[in-house]
Amino acid sequence: MTAIAATTVEGKAPARKRRGSTYPGWFFLPAAIIYAVLFLAPTFASLYFSLTRWTLFDSVFIGLDNFAQFFREPFLIRGLVNTVLYAVITSGLKVVIGMALAIMLTSQIVARGYLRSVIFFPVLVSTVGVGITFTVLMHPTQGIINETLALFGIAGPGWLVDPRLALFSVALVDVWKGVGLATVIYIAGVVAIPKDYYEAARIDGATKWQNFLYVTLPLMRPATATVITLSFIGGLRTFDLIWAMTKGGPGFASDTVASVIYKQYQAGFYGLSTAGNVVLFVLIAILVVPLTMFLNRKQGHE
Amino acid sequence: MKHRASLLGGIAAIIATFVVFVIPFLFIILMAFKDRQQSALRDFSWPAGFHLWDNVVEVGQTRNWMMITAFINSSIITVASVTLLVVFAAMVGFVLARRRTRWNPLIEFLILAGLMVPPAVVPTIWVLQGLKLFGTIHGMILIEVAYNLPFSIILYRAFIATIPRDMDEAAVIDGARPLDVFFRVILPMLWPVTVTNIVVQSVGIFNDFTNPLYYLPGNANATVQLTLFNFQSQFSTAYNLLFTNILLITIPPLIVFLFFNRQIVAGMTAGAVKG
């Protein structure tokens, strides 16, 4: 980054020297050093160490063995599928529910302040705290959720102990915790829409539904892009909630790539753990880059 | 008719949010008031006696006041990293928004990469060990800064673009040097985004579980989230203590939120959505 500072100052001299010094290149330095040393360097190092058997002191180059092992183990494949499933479910639900809540909360509704606070509140509670609370609430026989369902004569499922359900239960809790942030972003998006558009639509005789479909929805595209990108990336990386609630269980039923990375790290398989990191990195690149390009291109049409 | 419909809708919304959002919190609070025996039932009952203070004291004393140490550690990490984040990210956002050079695309690419790429955990531990920062509070602070810089920079850059350049130029004519322009003219004007940044980042860093789990092992430097997590396995039957713990560590984020509540949406409008 020092190189950046030097060249740009030279390139601008001497006519714009004064302006160049008002915005000095060294302002990048503190951030650049921390970012380069603690983020970029490890990321590049991971490309090498994922190809080794590694003890942190010694590393033996073994080629693509770690990746071969990663894709040979059925439970690791399961983790990969779970990760994508989890990200799609959580970000999809956050978009739909967040948008609906934001539209409701920007309309003339009673107790608006209360509703806003209540929906945002889970964002403040730590993921571990939320995980522990819902683990207790979702207990198959003694949890409040199933005890309440039993009052209505419904036999509640084993939310976290049924291998077919565990991942979805954790995803629901994730939505419960994260939808407040999506709602705030959407509220900001709705508030930013100029009132003229609705007036024009009213003169044209638009119904409420048409208002939403042709004015609100397209003009909220930037907010939607933000919510989808943030929650989708968050979903792909998810670790803490899974770890607090199921530790990837029962069996490997709710393992995600991130929890597999932690398990391999704990077991001392550093090379394999780092290979998992590279797999996650590639997965995010393959899914998120086209997604953001799509979202931004649509934005350009307006 | 219309008013009646919206009133009914409002009441329905209040009931729905009460069941979905409020009851879990009431559950946490009620559990924190119970004694060990009653809390073991894990039901939604009224506490038989007022045991909150006993629970708080017992949580505090557990494992040689570990909870207190953890609170201090978490607070230091949060305050220090948020301070560094605000200053460093605003500096980058300022120059990035004001000066067009051929390096800008590269810097912008690195920022986006920082948002998307998952940190390479074990190589980072290896780097931290090389710097003698592994398992230290300082190392943890720098990690939080490195991981959260991209988001902060994006917020700042979008907002700085809305501040007219005349401001900088007027200050320069008055004889201000770059540091004066930044710290005395620009930074104060960035307050709305700074608030958003402080709220989002401090809540995120205080509640961070994954990074301390990897980079801050050992009991001496435990953070509140790690303490809570270990608490869960140690006191798997003492639900009163477990939920008192959850209640206690939710207080600091709640205070931050109550302080800045009104300004959050304003900051989001300025930064995230336009960006």
Contacts between the chains, C-beta under 8 A, distances in Angstrom:
chain1	res1	chain2	res2	distance
A	4	B	101	7.8
A	4	B	103	4.8
A	4	B	107	7.9
A	7	B	103	7.8
A	8	B	99	7.4
A	8	B	101	4.6
A	8	B	103	6.5
A	11	B	101	7.2
A	18	B	172	7.3
A	19	B	99	7.8
A	20	B	99	7.4
A	21	B	178	6.2
A	22	B	98	7.7
A	22	B	168	5.8
A	22	B	169	8.0
A	22	B	172	5.5
A	22	B	178	5.7
A	22	B	181	6.1
A	23	B	94	7.1
A	23	B	95	4.7
A	23	B	98	4.7
A	23	B	99	4.3
A	23	B	178	7.1
A	24	B	95	7.2
A	24	B	178	5.0
A	25	B	95	7.0
A	27	B	91	4.2
A	27	B	92	6.6
A	27	B	94	6.6
A	27	B	95	4.5
A	27	B	178	7.6
A	27	B	182	7.3
A	28	B	91	7.5
A	28	B	92	5.7
A	28	B	95	6.4
A	28	B	96	8.0
A	28	B	107	7.3
A	30	B	84	7.9
A	30	B	87	7.9
A	30	B	88	4.8
A	30	B	91	7.1
A	31	B	88	4.3
A	31	B	89	6.6
A	31	B	91	6.9
A	31	B	92	4.8
A	31	B	149	5.5
A	31	B	153	7.4
A	32	B	92	8.0
A	34	B	88	7.4
A	34	B	142	5.7
A	34	B	145	5.4
A	34	B	146	5.0
A	34	B	149	7.2
A	35	B	110	7.4
A	35	B	114	6.8
A	35	B	146	5.3
A	35	B	149	5.7
A	37	B	127	6.8
A	37	B	131	7.6
A	37	B	146	7.8
A	38	B	124	6.5
A	38	B	127	6.7
A	38	B	128	7.7
A	38	B	142	5.8
A	38	B	143	5.9
A	38	B	146	4.0
A	39	B	114	6.3
A	39	B	119	6.6
A	39	B	124	7.9
A	39	B	146	4.7
A	39	B	147	7.0
A	40	B	110	7.5
A	41	B	123	7.9
A	41	B	127	5.9
A	42	B	119	6.9
A	42	B	120	4.6
A	42	B	123	3.9
A	42	B	124	4.1
A	42	B	126	7.4
A	42	B	127	5.3
A	43	B	117	6.1
A	43	B	119	7.6
A	43	B	120	5.1
A	43	B	123	7.5
A	45	B	120	6.9
A	45	B	123	4.1
A	45	B	126	7.0
A	45	B	127	7.2
A	46	B	120	3.5
A	46	B	122	7.7
A	46	B	123	4.7
A	49	B	122	7.0
A	49	B	123	5.6
A	49	B	126	7.7
A	54	B	122	7.4
A	56	B	122	7.4
A	56	B	125	7.2
A	56	B	126	5.9
A	56	B	129	7.2
A	104	B	9	7.8
A	104	B	13	6.5
A	107	B	6	7.5
A	108	B	6	6.1
A	109	B	6	6.2
A	109	B	9	6.6
A	109	B	10	4.7
A	109	B	13	6.7
A	110	B	6	7.5
A	110	B	7	6.1
A	110	B	10	3.5
A	110	B	11	7.3
A	110	B	14	7.6
A	111	B	10	6.0
A	111	B	13	7.8
A	111	B	14	5.6
A	114	B	14	7.2
A	115	B	13	6.0
A	115	B	14	7.1
A	115	B	17	5.9
A	117	B	261	7.6
A	118	B	17	5.1
A	118	B	18	7.9
A	118	B	21	4.8
A	118	B	22	6.1
A	119	B	17	6.4
A	119	B	21	6.3
A	120	B	257	7.8
A	121	B	21	6.7
A	121	B	25	7.0
A	122	B	21	6.7
A	123	B	203	7.1
A	124	B	203	5.9
A	124	B	207	8.0
A	124	B	250	6.5
A	124	B	253	4.2
A	124	B	254	5.8
A	124	B	257	5.5
A	125	B	207	7.7
A	125	B	246	7.5
A	125	B	250	5.1
A	125	B	253	7.5
A	126	B	206	7.7
A	126	B	207	3.9
A	126	B	209	6.9
A	126	B	224	7.8
A	126	B	225	5.5
A	126	B	228	7.2
A	126	B	246	7.8
A	126	B	249	6.2
A	126	B	250	7.2
A	126	B	253	7.9
A	127	B	207	6.5
A	127	B	209	6.0
A	127	B	225	8.0
A	128	B	207	8.0
A	128	B	209	5.2
A	128	B	225	5.2
A	128	B	228	5.2
A	128	B	229	5.3
A	128	B	232	8.0
A	129	B	28	7.8
A	129	B	228	6.5
A	129	B	246	4.0
A	129	B	249	6.7
A	129	B	250	6.5
A	132	B	228	7.4
A	132	B	232	5.7
A	132	B	242	6.4
A	132	B	246	6.5
A	133	B	24	5.8
A	133	B	27	6.9
A	133	B	28	5.9
A	133	B	243	7.6
A	133	B	246	6.7
A	134	B	24	7.3
A	136	B	27	8.0
A	136	B	42	5.5
A	136	B	239	7.0
A	137	B	24	6.5
A	137	B	27	6.8
A	139	B	42	7.0
A	142	B	41	7.8
A	142	B	42	5.5
A	142	B	43	8.0
A	143	B	42	7.3
A	144	B	23	7.9
A	144	B	27	6.9
A	144	B	42	7.6
A	144	B	43	7.0
A	144	B	44	5.5
A	147	B	43	7.5
A	176	B	20	7.1
A	176	B	21	7.7
A	184	B	264	6.4
A	184	B	265	6.2
A	184	B	268	5.9
A	185	B	268	6.0
A	185	B	272	6.0
A	185	B	273	6.6
A	187	B	265	5.8
A	187	B	268	7.9
A	188	B	265	5.5
A	188	B	268	4.0
A	188	B	269	4.2
A	188	B	272	7.0
A	188	B	273	5.0
A	189	B	273	5.2
A	191	B	265	7.1
A	191	B	269	6.2
A	192	B	269	5.6
A	192	B	273	6.2
A	192	B	274	7.7
A	222	B	273	5.3
A	222	B	274	7.0
A	223	B	273	5.1
A	226	B	272	5.4
A	226	B	273	6.3
A	226	B	275	7.7
A	233	B	115	6.9
A	233	B	116	5.8
A	236	B	118	8.0
A	237	B	118	5.2
A	239	B	210	5.2
A	240	B	209	4.4
A	240	B	210	5.2
A	243	B	209	7.8
A	244	B	209	7.4
A	244	B	229	6.8
A	244	B	232	7.9
A	258	B	118	7.4
A	261	B	121	6.5
A	262	B	213	7.7
A	262	B	214	7.9
A	265	B	121	6.4
A	265	B	122	6.1
A	265	B	214	7.5
A	270	B	122	4.7
A	273	B	121	6.9
A	273	B	122	5.4
A	274	B	120	6.3
A	274	B	121	7.6
A	274	B	122	5.1
A	274	B	123	6.3
A	277	B	118	6.3
A	277	B	119	7.9
A	277	B	120	4.8
A	277	B	121	6.3
A	277	B	122	7.7
A	278	B	120	7.8
A	280	B	118	5.0
A	281	B	117	5.7
A	281	B	118	6.0
A	281	B	120	7.8
A	284	B	116	5.5
A	284	B	117	7.1
A	284	B	118	6.7
A	285	B	116	7.3
A	288	B	116	5.6
A	289	B	116	7.9
